[in-house]
């Protein structure tokens, strides 16, 4: 088996058996997500769901989501996934949506569509801006970088939520978009969307609900009696909403939804050009060619689990979170950051001891990939189905990590690195 990294295309092809062996060897060295040791990146519920998702993806492995007119079955699958999303988020009649490659593309489309809508409604070609809480996802900044918008981030209010009054103070005649998170990825807190919606209506700006992380948990958590704030299209002033299917929808990557309150707004999302010899090229998403397998896999995940399956999945994750929270809070010096309204678990420590970075390093030595935050300095886990059952092992290793951290001289503690 080849041992050195490849630096050029091989002259002759290699047999699959050899390639498979090499892939298996490489795969064996990846992070142990099946053991629940990754803080994020992989969202996994069970083997039955994965099997359905993989089979569906393979059935549409070769098709292209760019050519829906020649793949009517695929077009139906996509339309049904979008319809399920619109219904889940209580969209009104006449709403519309798109299937995207992930949360980054969904947020890109939110910024692009709001920008073009604003220009069409207000006129002008000057540089526009978006006003966001400090906790908003960096994908907004990424979109603004490409689309030449200014991002104005506003410090948070108490409870790690958007400071709506401060956001209003940052709005001016060139503000095309405001947004909030449901929830914010760092702290797991929901912004006050009814206040944000009212703010958007007062100023006539677009309001986007970033439910990329919590969209496929919040409705089911509410069914279970969790106090989830109103965040969907029932909020007056909510213009668009994004929700990732490849997170808590347990679909294959990449799969997300970008949803609009009104079909007519899609004209500002769409790109179309006839300025070449072949004819009109038009897309509603940033991507041209799109993997049809991701669409089919998302359809399979939603139909395989159904509302009852998602409700049970959320219940299991929240139960595991409660076990972890109780164990962490029983350790002197550790504090779970609150309010803790979602599947995010974030905890920190009193300073200078126990030192959170020393704890993180000790956990890493015990095989846990540690997610870190910088404000506050803490340890972060995006709990999902793959973490159900880890509490006993994690808490035992955490206790050992704290003992080890207490014995480690400060001079030996490396500078924190955050992800």
VENJOGI-V140922 format. One record per helix or strand of 2 or more residues. SS is the DSSP state (2 for helix, 1 for strand). FROM is the first residue (numbers start at 1). TO is the last residue. If there is no record, write none. Layout:
ss=SS from=FROM to=TO
ss=SS from=FROM to=TO
This chain:
ss=2 from=16 to=28
ss=2 from=47 to=59
ss=2 from=68 to=70
ss=2 from=72 to=88
ss=1 from=96 to=100
ss=2 from=103 to=122
ss=1 from=129 to=133
ss=2 from=139 to=147
ss=1 from=150 to=154
ss=2 from=158 to=160
ss=2 from=164 to=170
ss=1 from=175 to=181
ss=2 from=193 to=203
ss=1 from=206 to=210
ss=2 from=215 to=223
ss=1 from=240 to=244
ss=1 from=256 to=260
ss=2 from=263 to=269
ss=1 from=271 to=273
ss=1 from=281 to=283
ss=2 from=292 to=329
ss=1 from=334 to=336
ss=1 from=344 to=349
ss=2 from=356 to=365
ss=1 from=371 to=374
ss=1 from=377 to=382
ss=2 from=385 to=387
ss=2 from=391 to=406
ss=2 from=410 to=412
